[in-house]
């Protein structure tokens, strides 16, 4: 044992002498009188590099997250798109997110400058995705620095953001609020900062109930600002909306975290005051399609129905590459009443109830052209704006009627849906994000006494 320690010390001394020789080649006058051997030994004992977060590791594993893995910015200035929105500008927004991820993962630049100069609109979904990527990498870099590992990236900073349409997101629920802790107050905005549920939390069920209650209380508080309140029916529907979507996100994700965020903005229009409530819930991991296609505990009856439906589409020549594929069909089918991936699962109509609750909260389509819900999962986006309604129909050989949403005039899931509402996207979304933009006005609220 003593000989081993002696040999190790000898190697360290040799290493120290080589280190000093290398330094003196560049700096002939270097003085090591204040840098004894023990400091060299101490600094040589590096900790193992920290692990990436589960989300970063998942993105690396999937390779095509948000776009091709070779996408890159040309320089250190990363210009945010004019419309940075998962809902309104999906392709350009996801390409930006892919380039940002690559720049952080490969540490392509010493300085990363996020330029909002051309940006005119940001939605909460795009903001949340970017903030999660940034915060996970920043935490990783901080751990590396703490353990004395070299990090190429020295600074990440935004520029050209001093405009209301940018600051209202960036400093209320966005990166500077959630990561830097810097907040601006706006008289017409009530933020609901990012809320995270973690599967490792032993009290996750209790936290979920608190999150549901806090969200509904938040929107009630927002409406009070307009001297209004939800009708009893609308309030009940809102509890359903929030509860169903949070529980589904937690149960069907194969990563550890789900994310919830909200943003309320009061507007003064020609027709009076109204509020716009933006809400999004996100989980990274398996998509709807992957959940059913590769389930380890499949619901055989549902999978058989999906496979049979795929055969009919194939036989009738209804599939179109990168227009309407099996993934698009299965994602649409996964939203229907009674469809669940698990055997012996008593729920399975949560998503259709969520859709129904949104439709009930939304105003009349003729007077409300603002409200919209979008479900994005994998290569599929499905848009709800009230044009297509829920219908009741029998499915297969089953006698019971089920609630269905087929996005076609016939109400038949075996016929191709409207391509403007059920959309195939080239850029893959690594999980599921449900985005709601809801105009709250006279149709689903009433005046406070």
WOMOUR-V292633 format. One line per field, one symbol per residue. psi: psi as a letter, one per 20 degrees, with the letter a starting at -180 (. if undefined). A space follows every 10 residues. Layout:
psi->???
//
This chain:
psi->gghghggghg hhgghggggh ggghhhnhjp pjhjmrhhhg ggiimqqqpq qrrhgghggg ghgkpiaqjj pqqhaiooop qgonphghmg ghghgghghg gghggilhqh poooojhipi pprhgggggg hggghghggg ggggghjkqp phphqoqqrl jmqghghhgh jgiaghghgi jpqqpphjpo qnrppppphi oikgghhghg ggghgghghg hghhhjlrqq rgghgghggg gggghggghh hjqjriqqpp qrppppqoah jaqrqooppq pppqbqrggh ghhkpimqng gggggghhgg gghghjkiqp pkgorhgggh gghiirpjoq iqqkphbijg ghhgghhghh hqrphhinjg pqppppocjp ppppjigprp rprqpcjqhq qqpqoikrhh joiiqprpii hopppgpppm bpppppoppo chhjrqqq.
//
